[in-house]
């Protein structure tokens, strides 16, 4: 089975549509599948529900999809750094399912592992728990959280072999493995593609069984969200 596609646009052809539940890897701007996000924007699909730790920044990453009003709902743990996100949410134009970061990670991991729901103490007694089932274990109240199984997952990795085995680079690993595992169909953007068998098996971070499509983006922009430098002479 050939998993390599000639472009991000080709990799998304026939698999994205209006109203879908999608998941996008990354943390801030670190490890985001920027070419796939641009290609998704170009498709014009709308009314998307997007699972992502956050929503990029104005004019880059998922911020582009917010600017074109293609996202109807975000399932996120952090919503700062994006003025358009703030404007749409406060105006009632964008739905938000606010989810604690650890809970969001576990909802994706559980979805990939075939676990439909789980109990956590995080969020008990807050808006997070409203309308959700609760249960007591060992004297503590827990809230039940449903797992997430997106129809399509968009992921960024450093290297892939032709079978889809992935290696992530340092902190760009973040949410990407969990997003890849959770998706019914996973598309991965990588900086290098090598022959199957090139990786030391112990170096593989995610096996190719979770990956259906791969696209090469050899020179991603890799923006820094906030750059802090020490003034000269200090």
Helices and strands as residue ranges (DSSP letters): E 4-5, H 8-12, E 21-24, H 34-43, E 48-51, H 62-67, E 71-76, H 83-90, E 95-98, H 101-113, E 117-120, G 127-129, E 134-137, E 140-146, E 152-156, E 159-161, E 166-167, G 170-173, H 176-182, E 186-190, E 192-194, G 201-203, G 208-210, E 213-216
